[in-house]
């Protein structure tokens, strides 16, 4: 049940992050980062409804993916919130895989986690090459609060600088 609730939360907040990130000029980086978040959230939901190697792979993708995202987004509160939350997620994955008592299920869980790491690393590498989406922000028509998504931290900082140069 916890994976369904946490997965739904990650999926919904990632969808909201896409809209907020595009408004903050993060463009395609926000869209792809949000899509990865949605896929991780959905993986958490589906993993609660499946068994065997598929469950392990989905849990690996979900838990390792959001653990890495928590660390990347950790900024100032990293030592107090991000690292403990990430450690709890990884421990949750380990407990789930050890309870399965199957080498193949453990391997599938590790593969799912590795895929999450690779996906985020690829996005970090190609992020600066993604085109900016610069929405029109007219001060006369409305006030917009810009929320960076993903936040301006490594590995997204190079993309942030490029988008700021193009959109400001």
C-alpha positions as CSV (number, residue, x, y, z in Angstrom):
1,X,0.0,0.0,0.0
2,X,2.9,2.4,0.8
3,X,4.2,2.1,-2.8
4,X,0.8,3.0,-4.2
5,X,0.6,6.2,-2.1
6,X,4.2,7.2,-2.6
7,X,4.0,6.4,-6.3
8,X,0.9,8.5,-6.8
9,X,2.5,11.4,-4.9
10,X,5.6,11.2,-7.1
11,X,3.5,11.0,-10.3
12,X,1.2,13.9,-9.5
13,X,4.0,16.2,-8.2
14,X,6.1,15.3,-11.3
15,X,3.2,16.3,-13.6
16,X,2.8,19.6,-11.7
17,X,6.6,20.1,-11.9
18,X,6.5,19.8,-15.7
19,X,4.1,22.8,-15.9
20,X,6.0,24.8,-13.3
21,X,9.4,24.0,-15.0
22,X,8.2,25.1,-18.4
23,X,6.9,28.4,-16.9
24,X,10.4,28.8,-15.4
25,X,12.0,28.4,-18.8
26,X,13.4,24.9,-18.1
27,X,11.6,23.7,-21.2
28,X,12.3,20.2,-22.5
29,X,14.5,19.5,-19.5
30,X,11.5,20.0,-17.2
31,X,9.3,17.9,-19.5
32,X,11.8,15.0,-19.7
33,X,12.7,15.2,-16.0
34,X,9.0,15.2,-15.1
35,X,8.2,12.4,-17.5
36,X,10.9,10.3,-15.7
37,X,9.3,11.2,-12.4
38,X,5.9,10.2,-13.6
39,X,7.2,6.9,-14.9
40,X,8.9,6.3,-11.6
41,X,5.7,7.0,-9.7
42,X,3.6,4.8,-12.0
43,X,6.3,2.0,-11.5
44,X,5.7,2.3,-7.8
45,X,2.0,1.9,-8.2
46,X,2.2,-1.0,-10.6
47,X,4.9,-2.7,-8.5
48,X,2.4,-2.9,-5.6
49,X,0.0,-4.9,-7.9
50,X,2.5,-7.3,-9.4
51,X,4.8,-10.1,-8.2
52,X,8.1,-11.7,-9.2
53,X,10.8,-10.2,-11.4
54,X,8.5,-7.5,-12.8
55,X,7.8,-6.2,-9.3
56,X,11.5,-6.2,-8.5
57,X,12.4,-4.3,-11.7
58,X,9.7,-1.7,-11.1
59,X,10.6,-1.3,-7.5
60,X,14.3,-0.8,-8.5
61,X,13.3,1.8,-11.0
62,X,11.0,3.5,-8.6
63,X,13.0,3.5,-5.4
64,X,16.5,4.1,-6.8
65,X,15.1,6.8,-9.1
66,X,13.3,8.8,-6.5
67,X,16.2,8.3,-4.1
68,X,18.6,9.8,-6.6
69,X,16.1,12.6,-7.4
70,X,15.9,13.4,-3.7
71,X,19.7,13.7,-3.5
72,X,19.8,15.9,-6.7
73,X,17.1,18.1,-5.4
74,X,18.5,18.2,-1.9
75,X,20.3,21.5,-2.0
76,X,20.3,23.1,1.5
77,X,18.4,20.5,3.5
78,X,20.4,17.6,2.0
79,X,21.9,16.4,5.3
80,X,18.6,16.5,7.2
81,X,16.0,15.3,4.7
82,X,17.4,14.1,1.3
83,X,20.1,11.7,2.5
84,X,17.9,10.1,5.2
85,X,15.0,9.8,2.8
86,X,17.2,8.3,0.1
87,X,18.7,5.9,2.5
88,X,15.2,4.8,3.7
89,X,14.2,4.2,0.1
90,X,17.2,2.1,-0.7
91,X,16.8,0.2,2.6
92,X,13.1,-0.4,1.5
93,X,14.3,-1.8,-1.8
94,X,16.9,-4.0,-0.1
95,X,14.3,-5.4,2.3
96,X,11.8,-6.1,-0.5
97,X,14.5,-7.9,-2.5
98,X,15.9,-9.9,0.4
99,X,12.4,-11.0,1.4
100,X,12.0,-12.4,-2.1
101,X,14.8,-14.9,-1.5
102,X,15.5,-15.3,-5.2
103,X,18.7,-14.4,-7.0
104,X,16.9,-13.6,-10.2
105,X,14.5,-11.2,-8.4
106,X,17.4,-9.5,-6.7
107,X,19.1,-9.2,-10.1
108,X,16.0,-7.7,-11.7
109,X,15.7,-5.2,-8.8
110,X,19.3,-4.2,-9.4
111,X,18.7,-3.8,-13.1
112,X,15.7,-1.6,-12.5
113,X,17.8,0.6,-10.2
114,X,20.7,0.8,-12.6
115,X,18.3,1.8,-15.4
116,X,17.0,4.7,-13.2
117,X,20.6,5.8,-12.6
118,X,21.4,5.6,-16.3
119,X,18.3,7.5,-17.4
120,X,19.0,10.4,-15.0
121,X,22.7,10.5,-16.1
122,X,21.7,10.6,-19.7
123,X,19.3,13.4,-19.1
124,X,21.9,15.3,-17.1
125,X,24.3,14.9,-20.1
126,X,21.9,15.9,-22.8
127,X,20.1,18.6,-20.8
128,X,22.2,21.5,-22.0
129,X,21.6,20.5,-25.6
130,X,17.8,20.5,-25.2
131,X,16.1,23.5,-26.7
132,X,14.7,26.1,-24.4
133,X,11.0,26.9,-24.3
134,X,10.6,30.6,-23.4
135,X,7.0,31.4,-22.5
136,X,5.8,34.9,-22.8
137,X,5.6,36.5,-19.4
138,X,3.8,39.8,-19.7
139,X,4.0,41.8,-16.4
140,X,0.8,43.6,-17.3
141,X,-1.3,40.5,-17.7
142,X,-0.3,38.3,-14.8
143,X,2.3,37.6,-12.2
144,X,4.1,34.3,-12.4
145,X,6.1,32.7,-9.6
146,X,9.0,30.9,-11.2
147,X,9.7,27.5,-9.7
148,X,12.7,25.8,-11.2
149,X,12.0,22.1,-12.1
150,X,14.4,20.4,-11.9
151,X,16.2,22.8,-9.5
152,X,19.4,24.7,-10.4
153,X,21.9,22.1,-9.1
154,X,24.3,19.7,-10.7
155,X,23.8,18.2,-13.2
156,X,21.0,20.6,-14.3
157,X,23.0,23.8,-13.7
158,X,24.5,24.0,-17.3
159,X,21.0,23.7,-18.8
160,X,19.7,26.3,-16.4
161,X,22.4,28.8,-17.5
162,X,21.7,28.1,-21.2
163,X,17.9,28.6,-20.7
164,X,18.4,31.8,-18.6
165,X,20.6,33.2,-21.4
166,X,18.1,32.4,-24.0
167,X,14.9,33.4,-22.2
168,X,15.8,36.4,-20.0
